[in-house]
Amino acid sequence: MGFRMGIVGLPNVGKSTLFNALTRTAAAQAANFPFCTIEPNVGDVAVPDPRLDQLAGIAQSKQTIPTRITFVDIAGLVKGASKGEGLGNQFLANIREVDAIAHVVRCFEDEDVTHVDGRVDPVSDADTIETELIIADMESLEKRLQNIVRKVRGGDKEAVQQERLMKLALTALEEGKPARVVEVDEDDLKAWRMLQLLTSKPVLYVCNVDEGDAAEGNDLSRKVGEMAAAQGNAHVVISAKIEEEISQLDAEEATEFLSELGLEEAGLDRLIKAGYELLGLQTYFTVGPKEARAWTILEGTNAPQAAGVIHGDFERGFIRAETIAFSDYVTCNGETGAKDAGKMRAEGKSYVVKDGDVLHFLFNT
């Protein structure tokens, strides 16, 4: 599994420019006026992981296959979006389909780029979007609560659980808090996720700054960082202009360009890393002469479920996982060396896969 990240924000904050750069396409139409994104654009990009190339080199794999992240560029929301202002209503549904929200906020001054509210205030912009999502969730819950009244009266256990969770969420929303602040018991997690509340999505604030501020950020991005920390959310500082330029360069030129700007890695790399941390994701590898491949799983995933990411039959017929830690694979120069050094382990169904594990699954057909 990879994950889907929805890119949201007010008009003219740089969402489409960032999307174009990240996906190396011009599929999203970037222009200096609101609502230039008419349909949600979807793009898959490879997740950069130098470990994969290192493993492929050792195993002399003919092909490397990285795991992928899907970005969904969602049209600019404005105040009143939950009431149908702008193009907001139809795009709220697109947000429900993503795993996390990358909330792009404008942290740059530019007289040539119009701000929908006539001033640059990223914290206020973030509050505007959050408020619209809270209102949309409230209206959705109020309608759904009315629709399940009969089932609740009839003692339907599922409906009773849904009603309880919806009322919990509604209480938080009415206090101006997003649904993600609600503490949910493990037994209720599945039902909670099925509510598909917009404000239950983890949020990563993406501070779009000028090229000169990409390395250290600026006062505006620092304010966003303070806000994110107070909310328990994350933030990254990115220059969409730089990402756009990098997307036109080859690997060597991009490295040199980043070095000149005092940056160690591209914004895409930082964005994906932050997204992985936000969602509690990690990577394991399968390596052989044919291919070296990366797979994304949730932290805490057991070996059979990790095998199931490759194919359901692997999970159903799971016997064991031959496991080598990434560092051992590299130090021992591959699988044979790791075996000889006693670094290959046979792990069973209860094994919790670690980030970077190189795995070979044995299963019954």
N, C-alpha and C positions, 0 to 999 in steps of 0.2 A: 504494500500500500504506500502511496505517496500521500499528499494531502492537498486540499483545495483552500486557497486563500483569496478572499474577496478584497479587492482594492476599492475603498470608499473614501469620500471626502466631499467638501464643497466644490463647486465649479472653479476651474482655473487654479487649482493648487498643484497641478503637475501629475495627476493620476495617469492620464493617457500617455504622457511623455515617458513616465516611469514604466508603464506597461509595455510600450513599444520597445524600450531598451531591454527590459528583462526578457522578453520573448523573441528578441532579435527580428521583429516584424514591424510593419507599418499598418497592422490590421486595425488598430484603434486610431481614429481620426483625431489628431491633436490640433486644436485651434483656439484662438483667443476670444471665445465667447461661450457662455453657459450651454450645457446640454449638447455638446458636440458628439458625445457618445450616446448613440440612439439605441443600440442593442448591446447587451452584455457581451464583451469580447472574452474569449477563453483561449489561453495559451499554455502549453506544456513546456517546461524547461528542465534540462538535466540538473540534478543537484550536484554541485561541484564537491568532490571528495578526493583529495590527492592519494588517500590510502588505496583507492581502487586501482589507480595506475601503478602504484608500487607493487600491489599483489599481482597484477597482470604481467608486470615485467619479470617478476620472480618465476611465475608459472609459465611464462611465454605464451600467454593466452592469445588466441587469434583475434578476439573481440572483447571489448569492454562495454558493459551495459549499465549505466548509472541508474539510480532510482530517479523519480521525477516529481516535480511539484507543479500543480495547476494553479495559474493565476486567473482570476475572473475580474475583469475591469468593469465595475458597476457605475452607471451614470451618476453624475453629480447630484447629490441631494441638497435641498435648500430648506430653510425654515418653512414649515407647513407641508413637508413631503408626506407626512402621515395622513394629511387631509387631501392629498392629491395634487399639491402644488408642484410646479415644474413637472418632472417626469418621475417623481418619487415613488408613487404607489406601486407601479408595475415592477420596480426594481427592488422593493422590499422583499419580494418573494425570492429574488436571486440571492439575497443575503442568507436566507434560510438554508440554502443548499451548500454553504461553505463550512469548513471546519474552524476557521479563524478569520478575523477581520484585520486587514492592514489598513489602518486609518491614516491617510496621508494628510498632513497639515502643512500649511504654507509658513515657512520660517525664513522668508526672503522678502526684501523690498524691491519692487520694480514698477516704475510708473507706467511702463508700457504694457503691463499685464494687469487687467482690471480685476479687482476683488469684488465679489458679489455684494459684500456689505460695505464697500468703500474704505476699509481699513484692514491692516494686517494684525491679527490677534489670534494666534493658533489655539490658545486655551479656550477662548470664546467660541471659535469654530468647532472645536471638539465637543464642547458642551451643546452646541446647536444640533449636531448629528446625534449625540447620545440622547438628547431630549426627544427627537423625532422617533428614534427607535423605541424608547420607553413608551411613548404615546401609542405607537403601532402595536406593541406587545399588550398594553392595557386593553385596547379595543378588541384585539384578537381573543384575549382571555375572557373578557366580559361576554362576548358572543358564545364562546365555547361552554362557559359555565351555564348559560341559559339552555344550551342544547342537550346537556347531559342530566338535567334535573330529573327527568322521568327514570332514567337508568339508576340514578343514585337512590331514588325513592324505592325502586324495586330491589335494592340490595346488591346490584351488580358490583362485584369486588373491584374490577378494573376501573369502573366509573368512579367508585368511592375514592380510590387511590388518586385518580386524575384530579378529582375535585379538590382533594386535600393539597396536592402539589400546586394546582393553579391558584388556590387561595393564598398559599405561601408566597408565590411569585407576585401575585397582585398586591399583597401587603407591602412588599419591598418597592415595587414600581410606583405605588401611590405615594411613597415617601421620597420619590425622585431617585431611587437607587436601581441600578441594573439587576437583572435576574441572576447574574453570575455571583452576586454576593450571598445568595441564599445557600445555606448549608443543607446538603441533601444526603440522607442515609444511603449506604451502599445498596440496600434492597430496593431503593426508589430510583436509582440512577438510570436504569433503562427507560422507565416511564417518564422520567424528567427529560431525558434527551428527546423523547418522542413528542414533547410539547413544541420543539423547534422554536424556542424563543430567540428573537434577534439579539436581545441583550444578554443571553447566556453564553454567547460566543466569546472566546478569549480575544483580547484586543492588543495589537501591536501598533503603536503610534510610529509613523514614518515621518520624520522631520525633513522636509525638502528644503535644502539650503542652497545658497550660491556656491559656486565652485571654490571660492576662497575660504569658505567656512566648512568644507567637507571633512577636514581632518579633525578639527577641534569643536565644531559646532559654533553657536552664537548665543546671545542672551535669550532669543526666542526659543531655540531648541532646548536650552537649559530649563526654561519654564515648563516646557512640555514634559521634560524628564522628571521634574519635581511632581507634576500632576500625575504622571503615569505611576511613579513610585507610591504616591499616596493612595492610588486606586488598586495597587497590586498588579498593575499591568506592566508591559515592557515598552521600550522605545529604541529606535535606531536613527542615526543621522545619515542621510543620503542626499547627494546632489543628483537630481534626475538628469540634469544637463551632462554631468560627467558620465553617468551610466549610458546615456545616449551616444556619447562620443566613443566610449569603450566598446559598445556593441558593433561599431564599424571597424574595429582594429583586430589584428590577429593576436594570438596569445603573447608573443614576445613584445609587440608594440604596446599592448595593454599593460603589461608588467612595467615597462619603462615609463609609460604615461602616469601610472599610479604612483610610481616612485618619485617622479618629479613633483607630484602634488602632496607628497608626504603621507601617502596611504599605503597600507600593507596589503589590502585586499579590496576587491570590488564591493560595491554596495549590495549587489545580488547575494554574494557570499554571506555578508553580515545579516541580511534580511532572512535568508533561509535558515541560518544558524539560530537566529532569534525565534523564528517560527517553530523550529524543532524543539527548542527549549520550552516555548510557550505551550506546546501541545504534548510534551513529554514523549517525543519520538526519538528513536535511535536506529542505527544501521547495522546489519550483519551482512556477510559476504559468502557467496559460493564461488569457488575458484577451480579452474581446470584448464587443460590445453585448448579446449574449444572456446571457452569464454570465462571472463571474470565479471561477476554481477553483484550489484548492491541491492539490498532489500530493506524497506522501511517497516518498522514495527513499533508498537507502543512499549515504553519502558515497563518492565515487569512481565513481559510476555513469556510464557513457557515454551519449551522446545516444540511440542506438537502444533501449537497455534502458529509459531513462527514458520514451521514447515507448511502449514496451510496457506500461507501467503503465496507460496509457489504454486501449490495445487491442492485441492481438497483431499485428493487421494493420499497425499503425503501425511496429512493430519489424521485421517481415518485409520490408515494402516501403520502409523508410526511405531517403530521398534526402538531406535535410539538415534542420537546425533553424535557423530564423530566431530569433536570440537577442538579448535586450535585458536588461542588468543592471537589477535593481530600482531602484537609485539613478538610473540614466540614464532609466528610464521615468518616474520621478517628476519629475526635474529638467527633462526635455523635455516634460512634460505629455502623455505618451502615445506611442503607436506612431508616429503621423505625425511628431511633433516629433523623436522619436528617429531616425527614418529621415533626416529633413532634416539632422540634426546629425551624421550618420554614425555613430550609436551602435548601429545594428542590424547584427549580424554573421551571416554564413551559416556555420554550423558543420557539420562532417561527422561520420562515424561514430566518429572517435577523440576527439571533444570530451568532456571530463569536465564534467558539469553542475555549476554552482555554486549554492550556497544563494541563493534569491531570484531566480534567473533567470526571466524571462518568455519563454516559448518558444512558437513556432508550428511544428508539424512538417509537412513535405512528404513524401509517400510515394506509392509506386505501389500500385494496388489489384490 
